[in-house]
Amino acid sequence: MERDSHSEDTLSTMVLENVKNKLIHAFRVTAESRGEARGPGCGARSPGIGRSQQANEELRRAQIDGAITWLRSELLEMRTQDLQLAQTLLGLNTEIQRLRRESFGGVEVQGDDQQ
């Protein structure tokens, strides 16, 4: 079970990194297209605009990193809840089987061996 959890963590990390890279690329393309729409040479006339765009891109990256961190924590919480539910279901199944055996006085109940 530990190996499965580790491989799921690795897979989740890879998927989230892929999403992060796609978002960064999408924001970069959007920012570049806005710069081209202003016309060539606009950045050369006002170096403050270039710094502003760089600051905006860094802010977007920080927001993306924050969102990915939040998603990762939510996924880990969901996994914990999933494991707790699985344990509860296994416990309930065990208790149901015990009650069936008791109610039939130890007689083999048809269907017990299917689970």
LOLOZA-696729 format. One record per residue (C-alpha): residue number from 1; residue in three letters; x, y, z. Coordinates in steps of 0.2 Angstrom, whole numbers, plus 5000, padded with zeros to 4 digits. Each point is the difference from the previous one (the first is absolute). Layout:
<atoms>
(atom NUM, ala, (X, Y, Z)),
...
</atoms>
This chain:
<atoms>
(atom 1, met, (5000, 5000, 5000)),
(atom 2, glu, (5015, 5012, 5004)),
(atom 3, arg, (5007, 4997, 4983)),
(atom 4, asp, (4983, 5004, 4991)),
(atom 5, ser, (4999, 5016, 5011)),
(atom 6, his, (5018, 5005, 4995)),
(atom 7, ser, (4996, 4997, 4981)),
(atom 8, glu, (4984, 5010, 5001)),
(atom 9, asp, (5009, 5014, 5008)),
(atom 10, thr, (5013, 5000, 4986)),
(atom 11, leu, (4987, 4999, 4987)),
(atom 12, ser, (4990, 5014, 5008)),
(atom 13, thr, (5016, 5011, 5001)),
(atom 14, met, (5003, 4997, 4982)),
(atom 15, val, (4983, 5004, 4995)),
(atom 16, leu, (5000, 5016, 5010)),
(atom 17, glu, (5017, 5005, 4993)),
(atom 18, asn, (4993, 4998, 4983)),
(atom 19, val, (4985, 5010, 5003)),
(atom 20, lys, (5011, 5014, 5008)),
(atom 21, asn, (5011, 5000, 4985)),
(atom 22, lys, (4985, 5001, 4988)),
(atom 23, leu, (4993, 5015, 5010)),
(atom 24, ile, (5016, 5009, 5000)),
(atom 25, his, (5002, 4998, 4982)),
(atom 26, ala, (4982, 5006, 4997)),
(atom 27, phe, (5003, 5015, 5010)),
(atom 28, arg, (5017, 5004, 4991)),
(atom 29, val, (4992, 4998, 4983)),
(atom 30, thr, (4986, 5012, 5005)),
(atom 31, ala, (5012, 5013, 5007)),
(atom 32, glu, (5011, 4999, 4984)),
(atom 33, ser, (4985, 5002, 4989)),
(atom 34, arg, (4994, 5015, 5010)),
(atom 35, gly, (5018, 5007, 4998)),
(atom 36, glu, (4999, 4997, 4981)),
(atom 37, ala, (4983, 5009, 4999)),
(atom 38, arg, (5007, 5016, 5006)),
(atom 39, gly, (5013, 5000, 4986)),
(atom 40, pro, (5018, 4998, 4998)),
(atom 41, gly, (5011, 5011, 5010)),
(atom 42, cys, (4988, 5003, 5014)),
(atom 43, gly, (5011, 4991, 5012)),
(atom 44, ala, (5015, 5009, 4995)),
(atom 45, arg, (4992, 5017, 5003)),
(atom 46, ser, (4994, 4996, 5018)),
(atom 47, pro, (5011, 4988, 5010)),
(atom 48, gly, (4988, 5001, 5014)),
(atom 49, ile, (4987, 4991, 4990)),
(atom 50, gly, (5012, 4985, 4998)),
(atom 51, arg, (5003, 5000, 5019)),
(atom 52, ser, (4981, 5001, 5003)),
(atom 53, gln, (4997, 4985, 4988)),
(atom 54, gln, (5014, 4990, 5009)),
(atom 55, ala, (4992, 5004, 5017)),
(atom 56, asn, (4983, 4995, 4993)),
(atom 57, glu, (5007, 4984, 4994)),
(atom 58, glu, (5009, 4996, 5016)),
(atom 59, leu, (4983, 5004, 5009)),
(atom 60, arg, (4991, 4988, 4989)),
(atom 61, arg, (5013, 4987, 5003)),
(atom 62, ala, (4998, 5002, 5019)),
(atom 63, gln, (4982, 4999, 4998)),
(atom 64, ile, (5001, 4984, 4990)),
(atom 65, asp, (5012, 4992, 5012)),
(atom 66, gly, (4988, 5005, 5014)),
(atom 67, ala, (4986, 4992, 4991)),
(atom 68, ile, (5010, 4984, 4997)),
(atom 69, thr, (5005, 4999, 5018)),
(atom 70, trp, (4982, 5002, 5005)),
(atom 71, leu, (4995, 4986, 4987)),
(atom 72, arg, (5013, 4989, 5007)),
(atom 73, ser, (4994, 5002, 5018)),
(atom 74, glu, (4982, 4997, 4995)),
(atom 75, leu, (5005, 4984, 4990)),
(atom 76, leu, (5010, 4994, 5016)),
(atom 77, glu, (4985, 5003, 5011)),
(atom 78, met, (4989, 4991, 4988)),
(atom 79, arg, (5012, 4985, 5000)),
(atom 80, thr, (4999, 5000, 5019)),
(atom 81, gln, (4981, 5000, 5000)),
(atom 82, asp, (5000, 4986, 4987)),
(atom 83, leu, (5011, 4989, 5010)),
(atom 84, gln, (4989, 5004, 5016)),
(atom 85, leu, (4985, 4995, 4990)),
(atom 86, ala, (5008, 4984, 4993)),
(atom 87, gln, (5004, 4995, 5018)),
(atom 88, thr, (4983, 5004, 5006)),
(atom 89, leu, (4992, 4990, 4986)),
(atom 90, leu, (5012, 4985, 5004)),
(atom 91, gly, (4995, 5001, 5018)),
(atom 92, leu, (4982, 5001, 4996)),
(atom 93, asn, (5001, 4985, 4988)),
(atom 94, thr, (5009, 4990, 5014)),
(atom 95, glu, (4987, 5004, 5013)),
(atom 96, ile, (4986, 4995, 4987)),
(atom 97, gln, (5008, 4984, 4997)),
(atom 98, arg, (5002, 4997, 5019)),
(atom 99, leu, (4982, 5004, 5003)),
(atom 100, arg, (4994, 4988, 4986)),
(atom 101, arg, (5010, 4986, 5008)),
(atom 102, glu, (4993, 5004, 5017)),
(atom 103, ser, (4982, 5001, 4993)),
(atom 104, phe, (5001, 4983, 4992)),
(atom 105, gly, (5008, 4991, 5014)),
(atom 106, gly, (5016, 4997, 4992)),
(atom 107, val, (4992, 4992, 4984)),
(atom 108, glu, (5010, 5005, 4985)),
(atom 109, val, (4990, 5014, 4991)),
(atom 110, gln, (4999, 4999, 4981)),
(atom 111, gly, (5009, 5015, 4993)),
(atom 112, asp, (5013, 5003, 5014)),
(atom 113, asp, (5014, 4992, 4989)),
(atom 114, gln, (4997, 5012, 4986)),
(atom 115, gln, (5007, 5015, 5008)),
</atoms>
